[in-house]
């Protein structure tokens, strides 16, 4: 009898295990698969990746990129391995033109409903056929209030000889030539060669005042008090201000660049459903809240914004007023005309 009882118990345990496995299989239909994610360095909360894998069973192979252009080259390659990428606005236009993107199945992304309508259906991806907003922000001037005693309300201050060797410019052709075009009263996406050449000369004239051309290290110069001002992104400005209370950030009255980093799936992806599950997870309100608190950049997720405290929602750097956004422009793909910008940039950096 004891032997029979043990056999029955073993059978019940076996059936229970099968039932549990079946339930897990139903809840995690893609468990055991892997997606390769290509993103900017430190541009996601690592705990979010862990939570996604725990919830779905999908492993994430996370790789980092340095520039949009690096990502573009890899997506054009015949042996592209990526399933999810995070390009900027103007690169998305180029990717669409080159037919390199998977058209999203929005039935797999119900959390898209959490995204603020202001950041949907934008010019670089009408109807959001191929991309979902991830983070956004502005370009402006981060400055030290103990070293700068002039109003920081115009791009002109970056040409003020008073701040000789205390100005850091952003080491990016589109960003730096873009703000110079705005300073001169031109469109940030101009295809007028004479206007680009005028911006080139203005930056060459400014060169003797410039301490350095930097990217991520620019904010560290401000945090350490070794420079008076730099051109940077709003998210980086927020991080710097948290480290040094003497710092402030301003978007000049002439306007600026309003940038977006969106999430896309390359057309070559062999795991599009899993990739869409990842995008949907990132659009969850609680997940987006955790992500923006970790990174510090502005979330387009209105459901997440409703969960954030006033240090975010009432901060005009993180959540700028609409009237400021209305003065800003989005970068567009310039096609072959980008060569004019690149030539100008080489001439500026070569001085």
Beta strands, then each sheet from edge to edge (+ up, - down):
strand 1: 34-40
strand 2: 59-65
strand 3: 84-85
strand 4: 131-144
strand 5: 167-170
strand 6: 210-214
strand 7: 229-233
strand 8: 247-250
strand 9: 258-264
strand 10: 298-299
sheet 1: 2+ 1+ 3+
sheet 2: 6+ 5+ 7+ 4- 8+
sheet 3: 6+ 5+ 7+ 4- 9+
sheet 4: 6+ 5+ 7+ 4- 10+
end
